[in-house]
Amino acid sequence: MTADAARIGALGALYAADARSMDAIDITKVSARAASLAEGAWENKDVIDAAIGAASTRWRLERMPAVDRNILRLGTFELLFTDVPLGVVIDECVELAKEFSTAKSGAFVNGILSAVADAKEGSDTEKTSE
């Protein structure tokens, strides 16, 4: 399974849990890689949502389109908790947004994830200088 297919599977699981306001995520119908991404994003949702909220100056998380919100959760999980390169994460999430959401979603996702990445870099720089 490709990383693209895993992200699509993870997005589907995240979206389903979010749309149904579920407490747990159903990963029974996705690949192991997709399950790992979805579970990681769901288990760290509070930290991830706070990072997205801090990066979003004009949109509250609950007002974002559900697909965009869950693409951002997936991307933010990868940025904060994995070693996938920043450019890969942002590019893949922008492509997901273009494919599964609105015409403007790619730019929106790009802007938010770039801000999350910038905040993370600033945080990492502060930790190393202490």
KAJO-V883706 format. One record per pair of residues at least 6 apart in sequence whose C-alpha atoms are under 6 Angstrom apart, sorted by the first residue. I is the first residue (numbers start at 1). J is the second residue. Records with the same first field share a line. If there is no record, write none. Layout:
I = J  J
This chain:
6 = 33  34
9 = 30  34
10 = 34  37  38
17 = 25
27 = 35
41 = 74  77
55 = 112  115  116
75 = 89
94 = 106  109  110
97 = 105  106
98 = 106
